[in-house]
Amino acid sequence: MQETRRDLIVKRVQGLVPDSNYARLGTTFETINNKYFFDTGTGKVFQCGEVEYKILKFMVEYNTLYFGNESEESESEVCDTYDQIFDIIKNQHILQAPLYKKFTKLSDESLTILLDQELQQVILELTEQCNLRCKYCIYNEYNPEYRNFESRDMDWDTAKRAIEYTCIHSGKKVAVTFYGGEPLVKFELMKKCIEYSQDIMGDKELSFSFSTNLTLMNPDIAAYIASVKNCSVLCSLDGPQVIHDSYRIKGDGTGTFEQVMRGLRYLVEAMGDSAKNRIIINTVVCPPYSKEKLDMIQDFFDNLEWLPKELDKKCDFVEGGTLRDEDIAVHFLKGKNKDEKYQNNKLDSIRSWALDNMLNNSDRKKYSAGINKGNLIKVHNRVLMDKPISRLGRNGCCVPGNRRIYVQVNGEFLACEKIGDSPSIGNVYTGIDRNSVKKIYLEEYDKKSIEICSNCWAVNMCGICYATCFNKDGLDVNIKNNACEYQKKQSKGELSAYYQLLEDRPEEIKKIKDIPIV
């Protein structure tokens, strides 16, 4: 019996993808005006015609081959389109992502060099104390994955040992960061750490940073911070008083807006012209994510005359489990955003709002411009190859002990300040625990992750790291799998946002190359 065109196409596709797992090869996504395909192996993106899009969508979303709908197109037309896709496969090397068997492995020698000579950042937990009780804080008593508010402080011996370890094991460039609690509770210790770091690491390119709720900032502290070379400050301010005081409160339940604004002004005035490059505002946006609320936050920052317009503003979303239903402020429930035009693109409501603002306003100094900046950079700087990538990176994971070390008040080393209870990677007395880094954070992560990651279209854009999926016992596969689904939705939304902007405001995309990567 003679084979039909359809039979030949099926056979050809099976030859191209022997495991018949089409879903790992890429994804389709849309903007308001066009349809696209993202190829996993190369990172390339192609604009699709209607029939091309249906074929590719059926492959990667339903894991089946599409041969037409009589009411829309004939099988002959679909077969012609398959031939066009085969030409693209031949010339552009798409739909050929290998089935990865393992993550790229570090040699023992390379790992030793990274841990012994190239530490990039040390984060000192100066204190577990905080003078606020923000409702969404990860350290609240109802969040079992993290410690509660405590009264322990880091002593000078521990801090000194951590700084000396950093001096010995870092390269020419190193960052010293202070964390809490509220770091300014231990300002004198912070000051001592800064000056000791300058004394013993004066030959390095040294920078300092810390995050603060600003309530303890005064003219003297602001003047000192302003005097420290290469010192930047992440300042927590959630917007106008009605929003800020809904969540950022003291132990007695009263708001902190007035103290925060006073502290911020002290810092801005002390830094003068350098404030625009040394201060970052971080807002935490809580549900409901209404347009009314987001517009209020933007208007607040845009109209704050004494705040430099060039100053960076970041936006964090409340993560699941860090805010109880009873703590959600009800002021904006009636103003819930009903705009669904980006919903099919998996773009969340906050990024949809920010994208609308970017499409309709060219002012890069606005609050909304900062929300999508990181996502646009991620898509713009994705791995892009002519032929499929042969090596698989470990998602968004760093090498613990190389990218950073988080030093707890007792001197214990953790991989990151964003992880709760997690396996130690050493301490200030014995140094880095190479075995823990290698066995738990590299080998165990690889072993438990490779099967899922090798079958995921977003594997080369994935931002999942240890902070997302580790607990006191190491990798929690169930948490990672849930995070994987969220990551795929986010990546799809980021692709949509980038290409929507490329269509309507290409000049904004051209500016991305001028944005520093931090």
N, C-alpha and C positions, 0 to 999 in steps of 0.2 A: 504494500500500500504506500503510495507516494506521500511524503511528508508535506504538510501545509506550511504556509509562511508562519503561522502561529506556532506550529511544532518546532520549526527551526529557531524562532526567537526564544522560545522556552529553553531549548537545548543550549543556545548561545549564552543566555543569562546564567544558566546553571554552570556552564564552563567558566564564566567570569567569577561567580560566587559559589564555590563548591559547597560551602556550609549552608547555603540558602538562607542565611541570616542577613536579610537586606537592611534591617533596622539599624545595624551598627555602621552603615555606610554613609549616613548623612541625615539631613532633615530638610523639610520644606518649611518655608515661612512666607508671610505676606506683609506688605505695606498697604496703605490705603489704595494705592494705584497699581501695584505690581505684585507678581509672584516670583519667588526665588527658591533656589536649591543650594544648600551648604554641603560641601563635600568633606567628610571626616578626614580622609587620608591626606589631602593636599591643603585644606583650609580655603579652597577656592569657592567663590559664590557666583552662581549663574542666574541671570534672569530667564524665566521660563514662559513659553507660550501655554495656552490653556491645556492642550493635550499632553505636552511634556510634563506639566505640573501634575496632572492626574496620574500619569504613569509613575512618576517619581514618588508622589504622595502615597499611592497604593503600595509601592515597594517598601518604603521606609516606615510607614505608619501601620500598615495592615499586613506586611510581610507576604504580599501576594502580587501577582502580575495583572495589570489592567489591560483589557482588550476591547474596551468600548462599551458604550451605552447606545443602543439603536436610536433612541430619541435625540441623541446629542452628536454622535459621530459614528462613522462606519468602522468596522474592524480593519478595513484596508487603510483608512486614514491613520488609525492607531499604529498599524504595522509600519507605515511610512515614517511615523514619528519615532518608533523604536530604532529604525535605521539611522535617523539623524542623531539619536542619543548614542548609538554605537560609534558613530564618527567622532562625537565629542569624547567618548571614553578613550578612543584610540589616540586622539590628538592632545587631549588635556589630562589624561590619566586619572579621571574621576572614577568613583565606584570601585576602587581597587585597594581600599584600606586593608592592610594585612590583619589577620587574626592574631593579635599580639599574645605571646605566650608568657612574657615576663616584663616587668618594669626595667628601665635602664638601671644597671647595678653599679654602685660605687665600689671601686677596688678598696681593699683595706688600706693601702698606701694613700689613696686620695682622701679617704675618710679621716685618716690620721692628720693629714695636712690641714684639712678644713677645721678640725677640732682643735688642733694644737697651735695653728698659726694665723687663722683667718676669722676669728670671732668678730662679728660686725656690730653687735649691740648687747649691752647689759642693761637689764631693767631691775632696779632696786625697789623692792616693796618696803618703803620706809616705815610704814605703819599699817595696821589693820583698822585703826580708828578712823571714823568719819563723823563729822559734825552734822551731817544731813541724813535723812531717811527717805531717799527718793523711792517712789512707789514701784518703779520698774527696775530697780537695782538688782543685779544678779546675786548680791550678798544678803538679800532678805531671807528671813528664817524659813519661808515656805518654798525656797528653791534648794532642793536636797543635793544638787550637783556641786554647789559651791559652799565655802565656809560662811558662817554668819558674821555679823559685825562683832569684832573682838577688840581687845584693848592692848594687844601685843605690839611692841615697837621693835624695830631693828636697832641693835646696839652698834656702837662705833667700831668695835673689833670685827663684827660681821661685815659691816659696810666696807671697812678698810681691806679686809681679805678679798672681798668681791672685786673691788677696784684693782687690787694688785693682780688678781687672776686675769682680769680683763687686759691689763697692761701687758702681761707676759704672752697672752694667747691671741691677741688681736693683730691686725695688719697695720697699714699706714693710716687707715681711716676707721674711726670707731665712734659709736654713739653711746652716751650714758643717759638713761631715762629714769625718771622717778615716778613711783606708783604708790597707790594706797589701797583702801582708805582714801583719805584726802592728804596728799603729800605735804601741803603747807602746815598741817598739824605738827610736822617735824621739820619746820623750815631751817632751824639751826643745824640739824643733821644734814639736810640737803646742801646747805651752804658749805659745810665742812667737806662733804663729798665732792662738790664742784671744785673746791680749791685744792684738795688732795689730788684729784684727777688731773688738774692743770699742772700740778707740780711734777707728777711722775710720768705723765703722757704728753708733755709739752711739745715733743718732737712729732706727734701724730696730728692728723687732721681730726680734731676733736669737736664734737657737738653735744649739746645738752637739750633735753626736752622734758616736759611733764604735763600732765593733765590736772586741771583744778576746777573746783566748783565756784571759785572766785570770792567766796564769802569771807575768807580770811586775808584777802589781798588788801594791803594798806600802802601808803606812799613809800615807806621805807623798803618793804619787800619788793614793790614794783621797781623802785630805783635800782636795787641790787640786781634783780633779774635783767633789767635793761642794760646793766653794765657788763654782763657776762657775754663774751663773744660766742656767736653761734648757738644761742639759747632760744628755743621756740616754745610756745605755750599753747596747749589745746584747752580752750575755755568752754565750759558747758553752759549753754544758754538756749532755752527751748523756744524763744520767741517772746511775744508780748505777755504782759503779766497774767492775763486770764488763762493763757495756755501754760506758761512756765510754772506758775504757782499751783496748778492742778496736780503736779507730780513731783516737782523738786522742792521738798518741804523739810522742815526741821523735825526733831523728835516730838515736839509738841503739836505738830500738824500745821504750823503757820508757814506761810510762803517765804521765799528767799529772793524774790525778784529785785527788790530795792537794794539789798546788799550786793547782789551779783552785778547789777548795773554800776554801782559805785566802784566795786573792785575792778571791773573791766575798764572803766574810765581812768582809774589810777594807772593801769597798765598801759593803755593806749597813750596817755600823756607822757609817761616816763620813757616810752620807746620812741616817741616822735615819728619821724619819717620812716623808720625801720619797722614800725608796727604792722604795716601792710604785708610784710614778708615774714614776720616772726610770730604773729598771732593767727590761730585758726579757731573759728567758732564751730562747735559741734552741737547740733540740735538732735534730740531724740524725739521722733514723731510717734505718737501713740494713736491707736484706733479710737474713734472712727476716722478714716483717712478721707476727710471731706475737702472739696475744693475750697469751701469757705475758710476752713482752718489753714490750709496751705497758702492761700492768698494772703491771709492775715500775717502769717509768719514772714512771707516775702515782703509785704508792705512795711512791716516793722523794721526789718534790716535795711531795706532800701531807703527808708526815711530817717534813719538814725544818723543825723548830720555829722556828729563827731567821730563816727566809726569809718575808717578808710574803706572806700568802695571796693578797692582791689583785694581786700582781705579775703582769704579763702573761707568758705563756709561748707561744712560737711553735714550730711544727714544720715542718721542711723534709724533703723526701724526697730521697734520693740520685737524681740525674739519670743517665740513660744515658750511659755512657762515662766516668764519673768514679770508678767503683769496679770494680776487676778482680775476676774470680771468685775468684782465689786469696786475695784480701784479705777476703772475707766471713767474718765470725766464725761458727763452727759451733755455738755454745752453744745456739741456739734452734731448730735445724732440726727437732727432734722436736716442738717445740711449735707447729708451723705451724697457723694458724687455719683450721679447716675450716668455719666458719660461713658459709654461702652465701646467707643469706636476702635480702641486698641485691644479690646478684650480677647479677640480671636488670636491675637499675636502673643498672648501670654504675658503681656506687659502689666505689672501691678499698677494700682491706682496712683501711687505717688510718682512713679516714673512716667506714667501717662500724663499726669499734670505737668511734670517738668519738661517732657518732650513738647507738649503743646506750647509751653512758654518759650522754648528754644526756637520752635518753628515760627512763632509770631513776634519774637523780639530778639534783636541781635546783641543786646547788652550782655556781655560775658561776665559782668560784675554782679549780676543778679543772683539771689539765693538759689533759684531754680537751676541755674547753669551748673552749679556744683554737684547737684544730685546725680545727673547722668554722666558727669565727666569721667569718672572711673570706669563706667561700663563702656563708654565710647572708646576710651583708650584700650580697654581689654580687647574689643573687637578689632580695632584699627591695628593693634600690635600682635594679633594672633599669629601663630606659626603659619606661614604661607610658603608652600613648596611647589615646584613644577611636578614632581613625582611624589607618591605617597610617602609619608614620614615612616621611617623604618624603626625608630626608637620611641618607646613610650615613657613619658615622664610620670612622676608620682603625683598626679593631680596638682593641687595647689600647695603641696607640702614642701616645707623647707627641710634642711638638715638640722635637727635640734642640736644646739650647742655650737652651731656655726652662724646661722642667721641671727639668733639671739639666745640669751639665757635669761630666764626670769628667776631672780634670787628672792626667795621668801624671807620673812622677818627672821626666821631661825637659821638662815644660811643654806637651806635646801635649794637645789637647782631644779626648776621645771622647764619644760620646752617653751612655754609661752604664757603671757599674762592672761590670755583669753580662754585658756583651758581651766576647768575646775579641778577636782581631784583627779590626778593623773600620775603615772609612774615617774618617779624621780630620775633625773639624769646626772646626779652628782650632788656635791655640796662644796662650800667654801674651804673645807678642811682637807678633803681628798681630791678635789677637782672633778673633772668630767668623768662620768661612768660610761666608757665606750661600749661596754657590753650591753647596757640598757639601751643606748642609742641604736646600736646595730640590731640587736635581737628584737626589741619591742617596737621601736619607731620605724625601722626600715624593713627587716625581714618579715616580721609578723604582719605588718601592714600590707606588704606585697602579697604574701601568701593568701590572706583573707580577702583581698580586693581584686586580684587579677582577673578572675572569671567574670565578674560584673563589669569591670572597667573595659575589658577587651571587647565586650559586646555593647558598648555604649557609644552613640554617635558624638556625644559632647566630650569625649575623653581628652581631646587636645585643647579644649577650652575650659576645662573643669577647674573650679576654684576651691574645691573641698580640701580641707586640711585637718590636722590633728585637733584643732580647736572645735571643729564641727562634730567629731565622732569619737573622741576618747573619753574614758572615765578612769576610775582608780585602777581598773584591771587591764587597761589598754584599749584596743580598738573594739567598739561596740558595732558589730556588723549591721544590726537592725537600724540603729540610728543613722549609720552611713547610707544604707539603702534608701531610707526616707529622705535624707539630704540629697541623694542622687536625683530623685524625682524632682525635687524643688530646683536643683541646679540646672536640670535640663529645661525646665520651664523658664527659668531666669535667662539662660543662654539664648533661648529662642526669642524671648522678648528683647534682649540686648541686640541681637541681629536685626530684628524689626526696627528698633529705634534708630540704629546706625544707618540703615538703608533708607528709612523714611527721611532722615536728615540729609542723606546724600542726594536724594531726589529733589527735595524742596529747598535745602539750604546748603549746597555743596561747599560754600565758603567756610561754613562752620567746621566741616570735616578737615579742610585744609589747615585749619588752625591747630588741630590736634598735635601735629608734629612739633609745635612750639610749646606744648605743655610738658613740664618736667615730670618724669616718672619717679615717684618717691615710695 
